[in-house]
């Protein structure tokens, strides 16, 4: 299971593995307060993309497309997350005030799409082949 949580929300046991998915550390929050299991800076959008987007909802569709392109070029950054999600709950921790338009929301969608494709491909490969006549 994949969850999202702002860095400023209280930690919960239901969070499972907590991973910060931002390039910058959240303001006014100590490491002890976040209770993180990891901080994956490389899975966050590039500095240029983050600055361009600036959490403008008007740019959301284009941001997602550009961010997904960045993620496609850096599979080593997100594959460990996908692997962890298969075993346990993973909470993507982010600091944005906009809970609907941020990189963690886009990353969650990206990872869920990758996992659905993987499941589809593995179920297709397990199907018995028809006999050739």
Order of alpha helices (4+ residues) and beta strands (2+ residues): beta-beta-alpha-beta-alpha-alpha-alpha-beta-alpha
